């Protein structure tokens, strides 16, 4: 059981042996995602071992992106949030899957170093919706 601060105690780990610690994500909030749900740990006898699980928080969004001319950004193009963090890539048919924490902003889509190899997708989200997943159709405007 995990408490409200994200801590759990596992009293049954075997000392000096590889133990697999896996999180059950069925009761996890819909605005969070684990980047890895299982880790291995080898604790000493009587030790309190700390295991961190990285998460990404924000609203899950699938954005179908088109260029102003009707084309799509190349598959594999990098996608960056407003802070410049790489949050994913363009998939098939110009689709971007991302977790977005801010209700409005823009995503930079970049597939090279040239000025004509980037575009920006502006978005406005309702973060209070009960829907676990949002679908958007957006135009990726040239910078």
Secondary structure, 3 states (H helix, E strand, C coil): CCCCCCCCCCCCCCCCCCEEEECCCCCCCCCEEECCCEEEECCCCCCCCCCCCCEEECEEEEEEEEECCCCCCCCCCEEECCCCCEEEEECHHHEEEEEECCCEEEEEEECCCCCCCEEEEEEECCCCCCCCEEEEEEEEEEC
